[in-house]
Amino acid sequence: MSLNIFLHELRVRRKSVLVWSLSITALVGFFFSIFPSFAEQAELTQELLKKFPPELLAAFGMNHLDMSAITGYFGFLFIFVQLCLAIQAGNYGFGLVSIEENERTADFLLTRPVSRAQVLSSKLLAALVCLTVTNLVVWAVSFISIEAFRGERAYETGVVALLLASIAVFQLLFLAIGLLISVLVKRIRSVTPYSLGLGFGMYTLSAFSGVFGDVKLEYITPFKHFDPAYIIQNRDFNTPFLLADAVIILICVALTYVLYIRRDIHAVS
């Protein structure tokens, strides 16, 4: 690993980490600020939700969540937190090795006395640190918001912690997929369309899976692998999906190293 490259990557992404952290903080804070209204009118809320089409509730994962309970409400909110985290992780994955090629500085970087494996390792470690910072912010703001707005209502700390614990693997999965795609694609001019496409695409597949009850789609999208409703109901992760995700992450990272080391980097002419 190269310390200089690692520190440079941290400096480059610090504003991004700050923006994503503040955005998620605002999202969680806003949602929980209106939670007392939901809880005080629990019966009215449940009656209102019954008027919605079952397919719509399934699309947003609300068909198995009690919106008047803290854990159920947080499970609904957590879906949108996952979407933000997926886009952020995908953004880092797509931009990790493509940004130098896009800015025509890759050949200069690779002439330094470091191997390609060291370059990739330094960048990957920096991305992991940035994602971890965002992860910790989500943990902190989630519990702070719950404690600030729960009033006298009790909740299961373990269930909330279990949902938050899924973030690390969820982030790694989108980071690894984005990283692999970035070395498979000849040139990525802008990482934003790719990260948005990956994040919203997987979320849409998750929604379709809920609407149509298509079990096959659940194998494709990580949003179903870490479905908040499943975690809340079972007090555990979906172990087969969790193991499959771990394997996918390892394969994506390993293939990225192989392809990046062999990648033809064009020099600036």
C-alpha positions in Angstrom: 0.0 0.0 0.0 1.1 3.6 -0.7 0.5 6.0 2.1 0.6 9.0 -0.2 -2.0 7.6 -2.6 -4.2 6.6 0.4 -4.0 10.1 2.0 -4.7 11.7 -1.4 -7.8 9.6 -1.9 -9.1 10.5 1.5 -8.6 14.2 0.7 -10.3 13.9 -2.6 -13.4 12.1 -1.1 -13.7 14.1 2.2 -16.3 16.5 0.7 -18.3 13.6 -0.7 -18.3 11.9 2.7 -19.5 15.1 4.4 -22.3 15.7 1.8 -23.5 12.1 2.1 -23.3 12.1 5.9 -25.2 15.4 6.1 -27.8 14.2 3.6 -28.5 11.0 5.4 -28.6 12.9 8.8 -31.2 15.2 7.4 -33.2 12.3 6.0 -33.3 10.4 9.2 -33.9 13.5 11.3 -36.8 14.6 9.2 -38.5 11.2 9.1 -38.2 10.8 12.9 -39.4 14.3 13.5 -42.8 13.3 12.2 -42.9 9.9 13.9 -44.7 11.1 17.0 -47.7 12.1 14.7 -47.7 8.6 13.3 -47.5 6.9 16.7 -50.2 9.1 18.3 -52.6 8.3 15.5 -51.6 4.6 15.2 -55.1 3.3 14.4 -55.8 6.0 11.8 -52.4 5.4 10.2 -53.1 1.6 9.9 -56.6 2.3 8.5 -55.1 4.7 6.0 -52.5 2.2 4.9 -55.2 -0.4 4.4 -56.7 1.8 1.7 -53.5 1.6 -0.4 -53.2 -1.2 -3.0 -51.3 -4.2 -1.5 -48.9 -4.0 -4.5 -48.0 -0.5 -3.6 -47.3 -1.4 0.0 -45.2 -4.4 -1.1 -43.2 -2.2 -3.4 -42.1 0.0 -0.5 -41.8 -2.9 1.9 -44.6 -1.6 4.1 -46.8 -4.7 3.9 -45.0 -6.4 6.8 -44.1 -3.3 8.9 -46.0 -1.8 11.8 -45.6 1.9 11.1 -46.8 2.8 14.6 -43.9 1.0 16.2 -40.4 2.4 16.3 -38.8 -0.6 14.7 -41.4 -0.8 12.0 -41.1 2.9 11.2 -37.3 2.7 11.2 -37.5 -0.3 8.9 -39.5 1.7 6.4 -37.1 4.6 6.7 -34.1 2.3 6.4 -35.0 1.4 2.8 -34.3 5.0 1.8 -31.1 5.0 3.8 -30.0 1.9 1.9 -30.7 3.6 -1.4 -28.5 6.5 -0.4 -25.7 4.2 0.8 -26.0 2.1 -2.4 -25.5 5.2 -4.6 -22.5 6.4 -2.5 -20.8 3.0 -2.5 -21.4 2.6 -6.2 -20.1 6.0 -6.9 -16.8 5.2 -5.1 -16.6 1.8 -6.9 -17.0 3.2 -10.4 -14.7 6.2 -9.8 -11.9 4.3 -7.9 -9.8 3.5 -10.9 -11.6 5.3 -13.7 -11.1 8.8 -12.5 -7.3 8.9 -13.4 -8.0 7.5 -16.9 -10.8 10.0 -17.4 -8.5 12.9 -16.3 -5.6 11.5 -18.3 -3.4 11.1 -15.2 -3.3 7.3 -15.0 -0.1 6.9 -16.9 1.7 9.4 -14.6 0.4 7.6 -11.5 1.6 4.2 -12.8 5.1 5.5 -13.5 5.6 6.1 -9.7 7.6 3.4 -7.8 4.5 1.5 -6.8 2.9 -1.5 -8.3 -0.6 -1.5 -9.7 -1.7 -3.8 -6.9 -0.4 -1.2 -4.4 -2.3 1.6 -6.2 -5.5 -0.4 -6.2 -5.1 -1.5 -2.6 -4.5 2.1 -1.4 -7.5 3.4 -3.3 -9.7 0.6 -2.0 -8.6 1.1 1.6 -9.4 4.8 1.3 -12.8 4.1 -0.1 -13.5 1.6 2.8 -12.5 4.3 5.3 -14.8 6.8 3.7 -17.7 4.3 3.7 -17.0 3.4 7.3 -17.2 7.1 8.3 -20.7 7.3 6.7 -21.6 4.1 8.3 -20.8 5.4 11.8 -22.7 8.6 11.1 -25.8 6.5 10.2 -25.4 4.6 13.5 -25.1 7.7 15.5 -27.9 9.7 13.9 -30.3 6.7 14.0 -30.0 6.1 17.7 -29.9 9.9 18.5 -33.1 10.5 16.4 -34.9 7.5 18.0 -34.1 8.7 21.5 -35.0 12.2 20.7 -38.5 11.4 19.3 -39.6 8.1 20.8 -41.1 9.7 23.9 -42.2 6.9 26.3 -42.4 4.3 23.6 -40.1 1.2 24.0 -38.2 -0.4 21.2 -35.8 -3.3 20.7 -32.3 -2.0 20.5 -31.0 -5.3 19.2 -33.3 -5.1 16.1 -32.2 -1.6 15.3 -28.6 -2.6 15.7 -29.1 -5.6 13.5 -30.5 -3.4 10.7 -27.6 -1.0 11.1 -25.1 -3.9 11.1 -26.2 -4.9 7.6 -24.9 -1.6 6.2 -21.2 -2.7 6.1 -21.9 -5.7 3.8 -24.4 -3.7 1.8 -21.9 -1.0 1.1 -19.1 -3.5 0.3 -21.4 -5.2 -2.2 -22.2 -2.1 -4.2 -18.5 -0.9 -4.0 -17.2 -4.3 -5.3 -19.8 -4.4 -8.1 -19.0 -0.9 -9.2 -15.3 -1.5 -9.0 -15.5 -4.6 -11.2 -17.7 -2.9 -13.8 -15.3 0.1 -13.9 -12.5 -2.2 -15.1 -14.7 -4.1 -17.5 -15.9 -0.9 -19.2 -13.4 0.7 -21.6 -13.9 4.2 -20.3 -16.3 5.8 -17.8 -16.7 9.5 -18.6 -18.9 10.2 -15.6 -19.5 7.9 -12.6 -22.8 9.5 -11.6 -25.0 7.8 -14.3 -23.5 4.5 -13.5 -23.9 4.8 -9.7 -27.5 6.1 -10.0 -28.3 3.4 -12.5 -27.0 0.6 -10.3 -28.6 2.0 -7.1 -32.0 2.8 -8.5 -31.9 -0.2 -10.8 -31.5 -2.6 -7.9 -34.1 -0.8 -5.9 -36.6 -1.0 -8.8 -36.0 -4.7 -9.0 -36.7 -5.0 -5.3 -39.9 -3.1 -5.8 -41.0 -5.3 -8.7 -40.2 -8.4 -6.6 -42.6 -7.1 -3.9 -45.3 -6.2 -6.4 -45.3 -9.3 -8.4 -44.0 -11.7 -5.7 -41.3 -12.9 -8.1 -38.8 -14.9 -5.9 -36.3 -14.9 -8.8 -35.8 -11.2 -8.6 -34.9 -11.5 -4.9 -31.7 -13.4 -5.9 -30.6 -10.4 -8.0 -31.1 -7.3 -5.9 -29.2 -6.7 -2.6 -32.1 -4.7 -1.3 -34.0 -8.0 -0.9 -30.9 -9.7 0.6 -31.1 -7.1 3.5 -34.8 -6.6 3.5 -35.7 -4.6 6.7 -39.0 -6.4 7.1 -37.3 -9.8 7.1 -34.7 -8.7 9.6 -37.3 -7.2 11.9 -39.6 -10.2 11.8 -36.9 -12.9 12.1 -34.4 -11.0 14.3 -31.7 -12.3 12.0 -30.1 -11.9 8.6 -31.1 -14.1 5.7 -28.0 -16.3 6.0 -27.9 -17.8 2.5 -28.1 -14.4 0.9 -25.5 -13.1 3.4 -23.1 -15.8 2.4 -23.8 -15.4 -1.3 -23.0 -11.6 -0.9 -19.7 -12.3 0.8 -18.7 -14.6 -2.0 -19.8 -12.1 -4.7 -17.7 -9.4 -2.9 -14.6 -11.6 -2.8 -15.0 -12.6 -6.5 -15.6 -9.0 -7.7 -12.5 -7.7 -5.8 -10.3 -10.6 -6.9 -11.3 -10.2 -10.6 -10.8 -6.4 -10.3 -7.2 -7.0 -9.2 -6.5 -9.4 -12.1 -8.1 -7.2 -14.7 -6.6 -3.9 -13.4 -3.1 -5.4 -13.3 -3.5 -6.5 -16.9 -5.4 -3.4 -18.1 -4.0 -1.4 -21.0 -3.6 2.1 -19.7 -3.3 4.6 -22.5 -0.7 7.3 -22.2 -1.4 11.0 -22.8 -0.4 11.7 -26.4 
